[in-house]
Amino acid sequence: MQIKSSVKNDSLFISLDGSLDELSLVNKTCTIITNPIVETMNNLINKTKARKIVLDFSKVHSMDDFGIGFLIGRYKKAKDRNIPIYTLNLSKDFEELFDIKGKFNLCDFMPKFQEND
């Protein structure tokens, strides 16, 4: 997983490239907390002066429950700073994955980004 970021107007765009899964998020000591991907995302969220964050999924190949957990953690971190997170280029398959057992839909908390948002 690689992360690239850029700021445009009042938005921090974060492009995710690779897989959001157990293999990419959990290091050999079995902890997600000390993973460089998590640290990078946390630093971006903590240091941004942007008013919103846009996660671009156009280059994400696969995602599992670890990826969903990772996204929920970043959502909570951004929410603590009153920064909404939006999604961009989220595939239908990932939209279905975001609908966790029909009871909790991550898309309700991270809506699709629109240019006028």
C-alpha atoms as a printed R data frame, in Angstrom:
    type eleno elety resid chain resno       x      y      z
1   ATOM     1    CA   MET     A     1   0.000  0.000  0.000
2   ATOM     2    CA   GLN     A     2   1.265  3.428 -0.953
3   ATOM     3    CA   ILE     A     3  -0.225  6.742  0.077
4   ATOM     4    CA   LYS     A     4   0.046 10.013 -1.831
5   ATOM     5    CA   SER     A     5  -1.484 13.267 -0.702
6   ATOM     6    CA   SER     A     6  -2.152 16.708 -2.085
7   ATOM     7    CA   VAL     A     7  -4.140 19.739 -1.028
8   ATOM     8    CA   LYS     A     8  -6.573 21.441 -3.373
9   ATOM     9    CA   ASN     A     9  -8.595 24.397 -2.157
10  ATOM    10    CA   ASP     A    10  -9.720 23.387  1.329
11  ATOM    11    CA   SER     A    11  -9.493 19.611  0.755
12  ATOM    12    CA   LEU     A    12  -6.782 17.097  1.586
13  ATOM    13    CA   PHE     A    13  -6.824 14.429 -1.132
14  ATOM    14    CA   ILE     A    14  -5.333 11.100 -0.096
15  ATOM    15    CA   SER     A    15  -4.767  8.571 -2.868
16  ATOM    16    CA   LEU     A    16  -4.536  4.971 -1.722
17  ATOM    17    CA   ASP     A    17  -2.648  2.603 -4.022
18  ATOM    18    CA   GLY     A    18  -2.603 -1.151 -3.369
19  ATOM    19    CA   SER     A    19  -4.517 -3.375 -0.982
20  ATOM    20    CA   LEU     A    20  -6.199 -2.444  2.282
21  ATOM    21    CA   ASP     A    21  -5.994 -5.829  3.920
22  ATOM    22    CA   GLU     A    22  -4.458 -7.772  6.774
23  ATOM    23    CA   LEU     A    23  -1.218 -8.363  4.875
24  ATOM    24    CA   SER     A    24  -0.631 -4.644  4.243
25  ATOM    25    CA   LEU     A    25  -1.889 -3.344  7.600
26  ATOM    26    CA   VAL     A    26  -0.582 -5.768 10.218
27  ATOM    27    CA   ASN     A    27   3.156 -5.984 10.773
28  ATOM    28    CA   LYS     A    28   5.079 -9.027 11.987
29  ATOM    29    CA   THR     A    29   4.428 -8.203 15.638
30  ATOM    30    CA   CYS     A    30   0.674 -8.474 14.955
31  ATOM    31    CA   THR     A    31  -0.197 -4.878 15.669
32  ATOM    32    CA   ILE     A    32  -1.904 -2.357 13.436
33  ATOM    33    CA   ILE     A    33  -0.881  0.546 15.699
34  ATOM    34    CA   THR     A    34   2.807  0.697 14.659
35  ATOM    35    CA   ASN     A    35   2.274  0.108 10.950
36  ATOM    36    CA   PRO     A    36   3.847  2.787  8.687
37  ATOM    37    CA   ILE     A    37   0.621  3.075  6.659
38  ATOM    38    CA   VAL     A    38  -1.367  3.828  9.813
39  ATOM    39    CA   GLU     A    39   1.286  6.259 11.030
40  ATOM    40    CA   THR     A    40   1.328  8.075  7.676
41  ATOM    41    CA   MET     A    41  -2.456  8.422  7.588
42  ATOM    42    CA   ASN     A    42  -2.586  9.540 11.225
43  ATOM    43    CA   ASN     A    43   0.092 12.170 10.576
44  ATOM    44    CA   LEU     A    44  -1.770 13.478  7.534
45  ATOM    45    CA   ILE     A    45  -5.008 13.756  9.516
46  ATOM    46    CA   ASN     A    46  -3.349 15.278 12.590
47  ATOM    47    CA   LYS     A    47  -1.350 17.889 10.687
48  ATOM    48    CA   THR     A    48  -3.806 18.975  8.011
49  ATOM    49    CA   LYS     A    49  -5.327 22.416  7.988
50  ATOM    50    CA   ALA     A    50  -7.810 21.304  5.335
51  ATOM    51    CA   ARG     A    51 -11.525 21.451  6.105
52  ATOM    52    CA   LYS     A    52 -12.240 18.051  4.549
53  ATOM    53    CA   ILE     A    53 -10.452 14.856  3.588
54  ATOM    54    CA   VAL     A    54 -11.086 12.969  0.349
55  ATOM    55    CA   LEU     A    55  -9.946  9.344  0.123
56  ATOM    56    CA   ASP     A    56  -9.384  8.257 -3.481
57  ATOM    57    CA   PHE     A    57  -9.950  4.511 -3.936
58  ATOM    58    CA   SER     A    58  -9.259  4.381 -7.693
59  ATOM    59    CA   LYS     A    59  -6.066  2.336 -7.197
60  ATOM    60    CA   VAL     A    60  -7.217  0.117 -4.324
61  ATOM    61    CA   HIS     A    61  -7.228 -3.480 -5.555
62  ATOM    62    CA   SER     A    62  -8.638 -5.319 -2.557
63  ATOM    63    CA   MET     A    63  -9.979 -4.708  0.918
64  ATOM    64    CA   ASP     A    64 -10.922 -6.939  3.838
65  ATOM    65    CA   ASP     A    65 -12.197 -6.432  7.379
66  ATOM    66    CA   PHE     A    66  -8.790 -5.087  8.447
67  ATOM    67    CA   GLY     A    67  -9.148 -2.415  5.755
68  ATOM    68    CA   ILE     A    68 -12.625 -1.529  6.995
69  ATOM    69    CA   GLY     A    69 -11.295 -1.307 10.552
70  ATOM    70    CA   PHE     A    70  -8.440  0.888  9.354
71  ATOM    71    CA   LEU     A    71 -10.910  3.247  7.644
72  ATOM    72    CA   ILE     A    72 -13.185  3.394 10.686
73  ATOM    73    CA   GLY     A    73 -10.182  4.314 12.837
74  ATOM    74    CA   ARG     A    74  -9.165  7.122 10.477
75  ATOM    75    CA   TYR     A    75 -12.799  8.306 10.317
76  ATOM    76    CA   LYS     A    76 -12.875  8.552 14.137
77  ATOM    77    CA   LYS     A    77  -9.548 10.389 14.200
78  ATOM    78    CA   ALA     A    78 -10.779 12.928 11.627
79  ATOM    79    CA   LYS     A    79 -14.129 13.257 13.398
80  ATOM    80    CA   ASP     A    80 -12.289 14.144 16.622
81  ATOM    81    CA   ARG     A    81 -10.872 17.105 14.677
82  ATOM    82    CA   ASN     A    82 -14.271 17.940 13.114
83  ATOM    83    CA   ILE     A    83 -12.994 17.075  9.630
84  ATOM    84    CA   PRO     A    84 -15.409 15.121  7.420
85  ATOM    85    CA   ILE     A    85 -14.080 12.328  5.204
86  ATOM    86    CA   TYR     A    86 -15.410 11.765  1.699
87  ATOM    87    CA   THR     A    87 -14.778  8.931 -0.752
88  ATOM    88    CA   LEU     A    88 -13.793  9.212 -4.395
89  ATOM    89    CA   ASN     A    89 -13.817  6.451 -7.030
90  ATOM    90    CA   LEU     A    90 -15.264  3.844 -4.681
91  ATOM    91    CA   SER     A    91 -16.161  0.747 -6.717
92  ATOM    92    CA   LYS     A    92 -19.541 -0.999 -6.410
93  ATOM    93    CA   ASP     A    93 -17.801 -3.972 -4.776
94  ATOM    94    CA   PHE     A    94 -16.279 -1.750 -2.108
95  ATOM    95    CA   GLU     A    95 -19.606  0.056 -1.613
96  ATOM    96    CA   GLU     A    96 -21.161 -3.339 -0.860
97  ATOM    97    CA   LEU     A    97 -18.307 -4.153  1.516
98  ATOM    98    CA   PHE     A    98 -18.912 -0.829  3.292
99  ATOM    99    CA   ASP     A    99 -22.493 -1.971  3.992
100 ATOM   100    CA   ILE     A   100 -21.582 -4.121  6.981
101 ATOM   101    CA   LYS     A   101 -24.246 -6.813  7.361
102 ATOM   102    CA   GLY     A   102 -26.940 -4.315  6.360
103 ATOM   103    CA   LYS     A   103 -26.771 -2.658  9.772
104 ATOM   104    CA   PHE     A   104 -23.957 -0.154  9.462
105 ATOM   105    CA   ASN     A   105 -23.028  1.510  6.214
106 ATOM   106    CA   LEU     A   106 -19.673  3.261  6.190
107 ATOM   107    CA   CYS     A   107 -20.860  5.294  3.167
108 ATOM   108    CA   ASP     A   108 -23.309  7.058  5.500
109 ATOM   109    CA   PHE     A   109 -20.319  8.398  7.393
110 ATOM   110    CA   MET     A   110 -17.976  8.831  4.423
111 ATOM   111    CA   PRO     A   111 -20.175 10.038  1.533
112 ATOM   112    CA   LYS     A   112 -19.057 10.347 -2.072
113 ATOM   113    CA   PHE     A   113 -17.091 13.497 -2.817
114 ATOM   114    CA   GLN     A   114 -18.726 16.042 -5.096
115 ATOM   115    CA   GLU     A   115 -16.780 18.991 -6.502
116 ATOM   116    CA   ASN     A   116 -19.164 21.430 -4.792
117 ATOM   117    CA   ASP     A   117 -18.809 19.784 -1.333
